[in-house]
Every structure is written in C-alpha cells, then in structure tokens.
Amino acid sequence: MSQNPGGYLDCLKFAVGLSRTNCGCFDNPDYGNGSDKPSDFDKSESNLFLDEIPGLTLDMVSAATDCKDGGLWDLMQQAREEGIKQFVQLFLTNLLTTNAYKIKPISPVCIGGNDFTKQLTYAGTFGGVRAKTNNQRGGIWKINRFGVLLQNSTNFTLSVYNNISATALAVYQLTGVAGQLTENTLPATLELPLGNDLCKQLEYYFIFSSTSASVKNTLLDCGCSSKKAQDYENFVKMSGISGNVIADRAKWATTNYAYGLVICGDLTCKTEQVICSPTNSLDYNSDPMAMQFATGLRYKQAEVLVEKILATGNLNRYTMMLREELYGKRNHYRKMAETMLFGDGNNLQGLIDNWSLTRNDCLKCFDNRIGKTNILV
C-alpha cells in the first residue's frame, strides 16, 4: 500500500486540536529546550481537542515533561502526529481486509525493452515515449531511474512533460554508453499522478533531442511476462513518439519503439487518500463517518500521549501514585479507538465496514463482501 513517509497525512493534522485553553500558565515551555504554545494550538477542524478527552488534563501532561522530550506542547504535538500515523495505519490495514485494489500495484516495473538490432532512424527533431493514463484518481507512478540504450556514448537531456502545462515537469541529464544498457538513478523519486480532475486522460511525455542522442531500436515492453505487461497497461499505455515542435507533442506520430528508453519505478495508488487529501478534505459538519473518524483519531492520540506520560523519566505523582490508573486510561483509549473502527456490536457502526471509497479510485469492495471478519490491531 502506498503511503506518505511514516503514514502521516497532512490533511489530518488539524482534525483534532491540541487545546483551546487560554490559561497563561501553559504558554511557556517547562524546560529551556521546550517549545512555546504554538499559534495554531486551538485549530480544530472537528471542534475536538486532545486535552478535553475525559480523563486527560494539561496538568497531567505538564507534570510529565522533561529535558529529553521537551515541554508540554512538544509532548502534545508529538502525540498528535504519532497518533495520526498509528490510526491511519490501523485503518488502512483493516480496510484492505474487506476491500481490494481496483488495479493491483506493480512494484517494481521497468517499461522499455533492452533487445535491439540496429540504430533507430526516425524523422523529427525530438523523440521519446508517451504514457497515456487511465485517469485513476489516487494513482501514482513513482519513477526512480531511467535506462538508456544508445548508438553512441554521450550525455543528453531528457525532459518530462504532461498534456496540461507547456512547461516541463522535470529535466534530467542522462548518460549513455554505446551499445550498453546504462542506468541513471534519479536524485529524488519523480512522482507522477495518474489522475487529474482537469482532464479526461492525463498524459506524460519523455522527450529528448535526436541531435544529442542516437538510440537503438528497442521496443516498448517490460522484458517480462505478457501478464505483467498487461498489468502495467492497466495504469499506463505507452507509445513511441517523434516530432519537431514540442508544443505539438500530442499530435506527433506514434510507433511501438521505446527510442532506447527504459523507465523504472512503481505503479501504485495512494491508498491513504481514501481518507482525505489536500484537495478532498473530510467534512466533519455533515458527514457522520468523518466525525467518527476524528473521534477515533483523538482516542488514539490520547493513548499515545498517556504512553509518553508513563515513559517519562520525570518523577511525579501521576507516574508514582497513579500509575495503574494511567494504564487503565491508556487501555480505555485504545479500546475506544478500536470501537470507532469496528463498531460496538450494537448501534454504533464501525468505520471499516461503512467508509466511502469514492474519494479516489484505489479500492473497491470485495464482490462477496459480507462484513468484517478478521480485525487487525
């Protein structure tokens, strides 16, 4: 499953606020390396706040601060972020027990063959390949390297365009050795969305100048089984292209040649965006499931925060005299987070069996879906 690094979703950062207290005694850090109260401490899109969950107070958190972990607001922000990671991971893991990928991810895959018989000759100032997507919202092509098969040893420029902007999305300096497949690892992964609301079919163009590189007559395949080739074509359909004016690239002649290019990476889907994304946020005012998600998220964040209180090296009455009570709170918060996900077996329906999959095109219900079976916690 494709996720942000660590499973953190920016669109959930302010789902739950830290606090809305105006008490000045909590404004400054408890330790010299602690952070002041952040300016967005009272920002909450759901109107839920971490310190207002029953059984948890700012005094309790403040008593656990120490030099190593920082002050009150450091602990609160750490718990908020770690809680998001854990709740998202728990949610997605269980969502995939009752749902399946619409298109199975392929990782890794290299598109472009390495067999050739001669130099490729073609008319046009520019050559390269075009990738037509199926406009899968949430789909992502993560490209980490380009391979090249050249007639001559040289360095040349490869530019990546789409069919929305006239400006190149990325430009790379590639190196090729005559007659040998030469791999060029990218300094950072190039992530190309496979869906866009602005057009019916998003397209990508990988273009170089024919005067700077003479290429071999390689074909567009993955050097693999026909089944895997068919699988990648569920994401992108490839064709070779050549022409003279980059602005007219959508009208260029097409062929089955790869123009000596091999594109390697992962074809997958941002499953986490079935929850939310920068362009498709949760509606906590009118969607009961969104509010239930925020409630479960707050319980998970509270669980993480109590764990931090229990782990502190700062001796205080909560960790010395009320330790068993803290364990009870932690277990209760964990149980309530799971209840939001799976329901209570009575009137409360769980998020896993009732979540809408329409925010992107990553997942579909199992054809024989009859409800939750195994709960992964």
N, C-alpha and C positions, 0 to 999 in steps of 0.2 A: 504494500500500500504506500502510496506516495504521500509524504507529509512534509511540513516545514521542519527545519532543523530542530530536533528536540520535541516536535509535536506541538509547538506553541503557535497559536493563532492570534494575530494582531486584532482581528475583528472581535475577539472575546476579551480584550484587555480591560475594557470598561464595562463589561457585562455586570460585574459586581464592583461596587465602590469600596474603598478602604474604610472610610468613616465620614460622618458629617458632624462630628463634634466640633464645637467652637471653643472648647476649653483651652486656654492658653498654656496650661501646664504641660500639654503634649506637643507644643510647637517645636521645641528644640531637641536635638539628639541627646540620648542618655550618656553617650560616650563621644569622645572627641572625633572619632572616625565615623560616627553615625550621621545619617542624613537628616536635614530639616524636614519638616512636614511638607510633602510635595504640593505643588499648586493645584494639582488635579486630584487631591486626596478624596474629595467629595463628589467626583464624577461617577455616576452610575446610570447606565442606560436602562437597567431594570428597576431602579429605585431600591435595590437590595444592597446592604452594606455588610462587610465582613464582621465588623465589631458588634453588630446588632443581632447576630445569631444567638439564640438562647444558650446561656452558659459560658459565653466568652465576653471578656471586657478588655478595654485598653490597659487598665491597671495590671491585669494578669499578664498581658504581653510585655508591658514595660518592665515588669519585675524580672523577666527572663532575659533581658538584653545583656550583652557582654561585649568585651572589646573585640573578640574574634568575629562575631556575627553582626555587630553593629547595633544600632538603636532600634527603637520601637517601629519606625516607619520602614527601616530596612527589612525587618522581620516580616512586616505586613506585606510589603511588595514582593519579597521572596516567596511567601506563601501563596500570594495571588498568582504569580507566574507558574510556580511548580504545580499548583492545583489545576490550572488550565491544562498543562501538559498531561497530567495524570488522568484527568476526567476525559479529555479528548481521546487519549489512547484507549481508555476503558470503553468509551462509547463506540469508537470505530471498530475495535476488536470484536465487540459483540454484535455490532451492526452487520458485520460480514459473516455472522453465523446464520442470519436469516435473509441475507441478500447476497447477490453475486455481481461481479463486474459485468457491465454491458459488453465491454470489449476487454478481453484478458490482457493485462500488461505484458510487454515483452522487454526483457532486460537480461543481458544486453542484446543489441542487434546492430549489425553493420549492413548498410544498404549500398550496393555497388560491388560488382564482381572484381576479381583480381586476375581473370584469364584474359589474354589478348593475343592477337595475331599480327598486328601491324599498327602503324600510326593512324589515328583518326583524322581524316580530312573533311572539312566542312566549310560551307560558305557563311561568313558572318564575322564581325569584329569581336563578338563575345560568344562564349559557350558556357555550358554548365547544366544544371538539373533543376527541375521544378517539382515541388511537392504540393499536391492538392489534398487538403484535409477533408474530413467528413463533417467538419464544424461541430466537434464534440465539446460541449461546454465542460470545462474542468480538465480536458485532455491536455497533456503536456509532452513535448519532445525535448528531452534533455540530451544535448549533444556535447560530448566531451573530447572528441578528436576527429580529425579528417585524415583520411589516407589519400595518397595521390600516386598515380602511375603515369609517368611522363616519358616522352621520347627523348628529351634532353634534360640534363641536370641543371636545375635553375631554382631561383626563388621567384614567387609571384604572389599577387594579391587576389584574395577571394573575398567577395562582398556578398552579404546576405540581405535580401530584400523581402518585403511582403507585397500584397496587392492592395494595401491601404495607404501606405506612405510612399512618397517619392524618395525619401531619404533612406540610406542603408541602415539596417538594424545593427549590423556588426561588420567589421572589416578585419581580415586576418592576413598575416604574412606567412605563406606556406613554403616549405622546402621540399623539393623532389629530387630523387636520384634516378638517372636514366635507366629504364627497364626494370626498376625495383619498386615494389610497394613500399612507400615511405609514409610512416605515421607522424602526424603533427598533433601533439596533445595541446589542448586549449588551456590558457592560463586560468580560466574560470569556465564553468559549465554554461553553455548557451541554452537558455530555456525558451522554447517557442510554444506559445499557446496553440492548441489545436481547435479552438473555437472562439468565435467573436460575434457579438450581437450586431455589429455594424455591417456585416456582410453575410451572404448565404454560404459562401465557401471560402475560407481563408486559404491563401496560397503563399508558398515561400519559394524564393529563387536563390540559387547558389551560383554566382556568376564570376567568371574571370576573363581576362583579355586573351584572345587567341594569339596575339603577337608576343605575349610574355611567356606562354607555356604551350608546348606541343604535347598532346596527350595520346594515350593508347586507346584502342577501340574496345574498351571494356563495356560490358552490358549491365543493365540495371537488374541486379538480383541480390540476394543476401548470402550467396555462397553456401546455401543451406537447403533443407528440405523444402518441397513445394508447400507443405503445410505451414511452415514458418513464414515463407514468403506471402502466403495468403493471409496470415495473421497480421503482418505489418501493413498490408494493404487495407486492412480494416481501419487503420489510423491515417495512413497517407498513401496516395497513389502517385508514383514517380514517373517522370519522363525526361529525356534529354532535351535540351533547347539550344538554339543558336540564333543570333540576330545582330543587328547593327546599332540600334538605338535602345538604350536601357529603359527609357520611358515607355517604349512599345513592347516590353518583355512579355506581356500577356498574349501578344499576337505572334510571337516567334514560332518558327517551325519546330516540331517535336519529333523525337526519334526514340528508339529503345536503348541508345547508348548512354553510358554514365559519364562520358567525357573524362575518364580517368579518375573520377572522384569516388571516394568511399566515405560515407557519413556514418559515424558510430555513436551510439548512445542508448538511451532508454525511451521507449514509447509507453507511457503510463497515464495515470489520471490522478488528479489531486483530490483524493477521496475525502480529505478533511473539509473541502469546500462544500460538501453536502450539508455541513453545519452552517457555515457562513463564509463570506469572502468580502474583500474591500468594496465590491460592487453589489453585494447581495447580503445585507445585514439581517439579523434576526429582529422581528417585530414583537417586542415584549408587551406592547399595549393591546394588540388584538389577537395574537397567536398564543393560545394556552400552552402549547408544547414548547414554545420559546421561553415562556416564563418558567415552566417546569425545568427546562434545561438550566436556566440561571439559578434556580433553587438548588438543583443537584450540584451545580458547579460551586456554589457557595459552601455547601456541606463539605465538598472535597477540599476546598481551600482551608476551611476551618480545621479539618482533620490534619492537614499538613502543618498548620500553624501550631496546633497542640503538640504535634511531634517535635517541633522546634523548641517549644517550651520545655518539654520533657528532656530534650537532649542538651539543654544549656548547662554550661559549667558554673553559672552564677547561682549560688545558693539563695533560695528564697522560700517563703512559706508555702508556695504552691507546689514546688517540687519536693519539699521536705515533708510537709504535713498533709498535703492534699494530693499526693502522687496517684493513689488509687482512684481518686475522683477524676483526675486528669485522664487516666487510662479509660475510664468509663465514658468521658466526654468524647475522646478520640474514637472509640469503638461505635458510639452512637452516631457521630457524624459520618463515619464510614458506612454504617448500615443505612442511614438516610440517603446518602448519595446513591447507593445501590438501589434503594427503593424507588428513587426518581427514574432510574434507568429501566428497571424491570417491573415496576408496579408492586402493589401490596397484596395482590391476590384477591382483592375485594373491589372497591370502587375506583382506586387510583390506577389508571392505565400507565404502563411503562413507556418510556421514550423509544426503546429499541423496536417495539412492535408497532409503533404509531408514528414514527418520524417520516415526514415527507421527503422523498428522494428527488424532488423536482428542482432543487437549487442548482444542480448541474447534471451532466449526463454520464456520471461514472457508474452508478449502481442501478440494479433492477431487482425486484422481488423474485425469490425463487418461485418457479411455476407451481410447486406443490406446497407453498408456504402455509403452515398451519399454526404458526405462533412460535414462541421461544422454546428452545429445547435445552441446550447447554448454556449456562451462564458462566462467563469467564471473568473472574475477579482477581 
